C-alpha cells in the first residue's frame, strides 16, 4: 500500500513537471511566432537589408483584422536586431494592437548618400520597406496607420521622414535624437569626417541642406498643417551636442507652431534610458494611431 501511494505521488509530480514543460514550450513558441525576421534584398541599395517584425498578440488568430505599423529605427553603429535584443520592446508591444518593424539602416543616417550612389536608404525605407511590409502583413495601408520612431541616429531619421514626407506618417517620435548631424564640422567628427562628407556632401551643399532638420522645419503655415504629430525626449545627462540640439529644435517647433511634445528627463545616451522611453513611445503612438491597449492589459 505504501509503495502504491509513493508511485501515485511520483506520477502526479511527473505529470505536473510535464505540464509545466509543455506550458513553457508553448509560451516560448507563441513569443517566437510574434517575432519574425524577413530577409529582404534591396534593389535600390543592392544589399540584403533584413528587418524584424513584432506582431501583435492574436495576429494569427484572425484572418481579416488590419493593424497600424510603427517603424522603429536603430542608432549609429547599430543594426536591426538592437531593439529586440537590447530592450523589452516585444513585451511592451504586446499591450497594443500594433505591428512594430525594426529595419536595417547600417550607418546611413537614413538618407540618400551624396557620394555613394547605391546608398539610397531614404528611398529604401519609403519605396521598398514600407511596400514590402504592407504586402506581407495585414496593415492599415494609409498615413493614419503608420508611425515612425527611433533613437539617436534613428531619432534624426524619423524626424527627417516626418518633415520631408509628411503624407506617409501620422506620428513621429525620437529618443535622444542626433538632430544636429548635418551641422557637424571636421573638428567635430575628426577621423570620421571623410565618411560624413560621402554621406552628406560638403558644408552648405545641396544634400546637407536637404537633410537639415532646422532647414526642413522652416515651413509655411499651410505645410505645417499637413505635418504628423511629433514627440521627442532627451536625457538631461546626454552629451551637450545631443541635448542642446533637442532643446533648439523644440524652440524652433514652438516658434513655428508645429504640433509636438518635448520632454527632458533624467538619463543619458544609453540603453537603460531607451528601454525606459520606448514603452512611453509605444503608448503615445497607440493613442495617435487610434488604438487602445488590449482588454485586460494594465499599464
C-alpha positions in Angstrom: 0.0 0.0 0.0 2.8 2.4 0.9 4.6 1.7 -2.4 1.3 2.3 -4.3 0.9 5.7 -2.7 4.5 6.6 -3.4 4.1 5.6 -7.0 0.9 7.8 -7.3 2.8 10.8 -5.8 5.6 10.3 -8.3 3.2 10.1 -11.2 1.5 13.3 -10.0 4.8 15.1 -9.8 5.8 13.7 -13.2 2.5 14.9 -14.7 3.0 18.4 -13.2 6.6 18.7 -14.5 5.4 17.5 -17.9 2.6 20.1 -17.9 4.8 22.9 -16.9 7.4 22.0 -19.5 4.7 21.9 -22.2 3.4 25.3 -21.0 6.8 26.9 -21.1 7.4 25.4 -24.6 4.1 26.6 -25.9 4.7 30.1 -24.4 8.1 30.3 -26.0 6.7 29.2 -29.4 3.9 31.8 -29.1 6.5 34.5 -28.3 8.7 33.4 -31.2 5.8 33.4 -33.6 5.3 37.1 -32.8 8.9 37.9 -33.8 9.7 37.2 -37.5 12.8 38.1 -39.4 12.3 39.0 -43.1 15.4 38.6 -45.3 14.8 41.4 -47.7 17.0 42.1 -50.7 17.1 45.8 -51.6 17.4 46.5 -55.3 17.9 50.2 -54.5 20.8 49.7 -52.1 22.0 46.4 -53.6 22.3 44.7 -50.3 20.5 42.3 -48.0 18.6 44.5 -45.5 16.7 42.3 -43.2 14.1 43.5 -40.8 12.3 42.2 -37.7 8.6 42.3 -37.3 6.9 42.2 -33.9 3.3 41.0 -34.4 0.5 41.9 -32.0 -0.9 39.2 -29.8 -3.7 37.5 -31.6 -2.4 38.3 -35.1 -2.5 34.7 -36.2 -6.0 34.0 -34.9 -7.7 36.5 -37.2 -7.6 36.5 -41.0 -9.1 39.9 -41.5 -8.0 42.3 -38.8 -5.6 45.0 -40.1 -3.1 46.8 -37.8 -1.2 50.1 -37.7 2.6 49.9 -38.0 5.3 51.6 -36.0 8.7 51.6 -37.9 11.4 51.7 -35.2 14.9 52.9 -36.4 18.2 51.9 -34.7 21.1 54.2 -33.9 24.6 54.8 -35.3 26.8 51.7 -35.2 23.7 49.6 -34.5 21.6 47.1 -36.5 18.1 45.9 -37.0 18.3 43.5 -34.1 19.2 46.1 -31.5 15.7 46.9 -30.4 14.6 43.3 -29.8 17.9 42.2 -28.1 18.7 45.3 -26.0 15.2 46.4 -24.9 12.0 44.8 -23.8 10.1 46.3 -26.8 8.5 43.0 -27.8 7.0 42.6 -24.3 5.9 46.3 -24.2 4.3 46.0 -27.6 2.2 43.0 -26.5 -0.2 45.5 -24.8 -1.1 47.1 -28.1 -2.8 46.0 -31.4 0.1 47.3 -33.4 2.8 45.8 -35.6 6.4 47.0 -34.9 9.1 46.8 -37.6 12.8 47.3 -36.9 14.6 47.8 -40.2 18.3 47.6 -41.0 19.8 51.1 -41.7 23.5 50.4 -41.2 25.3 53.8 -40.6 23.4 55.5 -43.4 21.6 58.2 -41.3 18.6 57.1 -43.3 19.4 59.4 -46.2 20.3 59.0 -49.9 24.0 59.5 -49.8 25.6 62.4 -51.6 28.8 60.4 -52.5 27.8 56.8 -52.8 25.1 56.4 -55.5 23.9 53.0 -54.2 23.4 54.1 -50.6 19.8 55.2 -51.0 18.4 54.4 -47.6 15.8 57.2 -47.5 14.4 55.8 -50.8 14.7 52.3 -49.5 12.6 53.0 -46.4 9.9 54.8 -48.3 9.8 52.9 -51.6 10.9 49.3 -50.7 10.5 48.6 -47.0 7.0 50.1 -46.4 5.5 48.4 -49.6 7.1 45.1 -48.6 5.7 45.2 -45.1 2.3 46.1 -46.4 2.4 43.3 -49.0 3.4 40.6 -46.4 1.3 41.7 -43.4 -2.3 42.9 -42.7 -1.6 46.5 -42.2 -3.6 49.7 -42.4 -2.2 51.0 -45.7 -2.6 54.7 -45.2 -0.9 57.6 -43.4 -3.2 57.1 -40.5 -1.9 53.6 -40.0 1.8 54.5 -39.9 4.2 55.9 -37.3 8.0 56.1 -37.3 10.4 56.5 -34.3 14.0 55.9 -33.4 16.9 56.6 -31.1 19.9 58.9 -31.7 20.6 58.5 -35.5 17.2 56.8 -35.8 15.6 59.7 -34.0 17.1 62.1 -36.5 15.9 59.7 -39.3 12.4 59.6 -38.0 12.1 63.4 -37.8 13.6 63.7 -41.2 11.0 61.4 -42.7 8.2 63.2 -40.8 9.3 66.6 -42.2 10.2 65.5 -45.7 7.4 63.0 -46.3 4.5 64.1 -44.0 2.0 62.2 -46.1 3.5 58.9 -45.1 3.1 59.1 -41.3 0.6 60.3 -38.7 3.1 60.2 -35.7 6.8 60.6 -35.4 9.0 60.1 -32.3 12.6 60.4 -31.3 14.6 59.4 -28.2 18.0 61.2 -27.8 17.8 62.4 -31.4 21.1 63.4 -33.1 19.4 66.3 -34.7 22.4 68.4 -35.5 24.2 65.8 -37.6 24.1 68.0 -40.8 25.9 70.7 -38.9 28.8 68.7 -37.7 32.2 70.0 -38.8 35.6 68.4 -39.4 36.6 69.4 -35.9 33.5 67.7 -34.5 34.0 64.4 -36.4 37.8 64.1 -36.6 38.8 60.8 -38.4 35.1 60.2 -39.4 34.9 63.4 -41.4 35.6 61.7 -44.8 32.7 59.3 -44.1 30.4 62.2 -43.3 31.5 64.0 -46.5 30.5 61.0 -48.5 27.1 60.9 -46.8 26.1 64.5 -46.6 28.4 66.2 -49.1 30.2 69.4 -48.4 29.2 72.0 -45.9 26.4 74.2 -47.4 26.0 71.6 -50.2 22.6 70.6 -51.6 22.4 67.2 -49.9 23.3 68.6 -46.5 20.7 71.3 -46.7 18.0 68.9 -48.0 18.5 66.8 -44.8 19.0 69.5 -42.2 16.1 69.3 -39.8 16.3 73.0 -38.9 16.0 73.9 -42.6 13.2 71.4 -43.2 11.2 72.9 -40.3 11.1 76.3 -41.9 7.7 75.7 -43.3 4.7 77.8 -44.2 1.5 77.5 -42.1 -0.2 75.5 -44.8 2.5 72.9 -44.9 2.7 72.8 -41.1 -1.0 71.9 -41.0 -0.1 68.7 -43.1 2.6 67.5 -40.7 2.4 64.5 -38.4 2.4 64.9 -34.6 6.0 64.9 -33.2 7.1 63.6 -29.9 10.7 63.7 -28.6 12.7 63.4 -25.4 16.3 63.7 -24.3 18.2 62.7 -21.2 19.5 65.7 -19.1 22.8 63.8 -18.7 23.2 63.3 -22.5 26.1 65.0 -24.4 25.8 68.8 -25.0 25.7 68.2 -28.7 22.7 66.0 -28.4 20.9 67.8 -25.6 21.3 71.3 -27.0 20.1 70.3 -30.4 17.0 68.8 -28.9 16.2 71.9 -27.0 17.0 74.1 -30.0 14.6 72.1 -32.2 11.9 72.3 -29.6 12.3 76.1 -29.5 12.0 76.2 -33.3 8.9 74.0 -33.3 7.3 76.3 -30.7 8.0 79.3 -32.9 6.7 77.7 -36.0 3.7 76.3 -34.1 4.5 72.7 -35.2 2.4 70.3 -33.1 4.7 68.4 -30.8 5.6 67.4 -27.3 9.2 67.6 -25.9 10.4 66.2 -22.6 13.7 66.5 -20.8 14.1 63.5 -18.4 16.8 62.1 -16.1 19.1 59.8 -18.1 22.0 59.6 -20.6 22.7 58.2 -24.1 22.2 54.6 -23.1 20.0 51.5 -23.5 18.7 51.9 -20.0 17.2 55.2 -21.0 15.9 53.9 -24.4 14.3 50.8 -22.8 12.5 53.1 -20.4 11.3 55.5 -23.1 10.3 53.0 -25.8 7.5 52.0 -23.5 6.3 55.6 -23.4 6.7 56.0 -27.2 4.6 52.9 -27.8 1.8 54.2 -25.6 1.7 57.6 -27.3 2.0 56.0 -30.8 -1.0 53.8 -30.0 -3.0 56.9 -29.0 -2.1 58.8 -32.1 -2.9 55.7 -34.3 -6.2 55.4 -32.7 -5.6 52.1 -30.9 -6.1 51.5 -27.2 -4.4 48.8 -25.1 -5.8 45.3 -25.4 -8.6 44.5 -22.9 -7.2 43.1 -19.7 -3.7 44.7 -20.1 -2.7 47.0 -17.2 -0.3 49.8 -18.0 
